[in-house]
Amino acid sequence: IKCMNSAVTDDTTAADGNLILVKRALENFTRVRLGHLPTPLEPLDRLSEELGGPRIWVKRDDCTGLASGGNKTRKLEFLMA
């Protein structure tokens, strides 16, 4: 995201750096792959049009392959390891 405000740019860069650190830390943990991850994002174009707002997206955690959904599946992958 390109912003004219340097404070927003700095915050975005810091957030990106934190995300990288978290991903690296999680790589050190063993996990059992249970779900079909990552799940897709799909646009809700008709809803966005009906509301007259920005484009709305939905995370399809029902596509993990398990009935429990996304976050429970992701947590269980670490607990089962």
Protein Blocks (a to p, Z undefined) as FASTA:
>chain_A
ZZfblklmmmmmmmmmmmmmmmmmmmmpccddfbdcdddddddfklmmmnopacdddddf
klnopanbjmlmmmmmmmmZZ
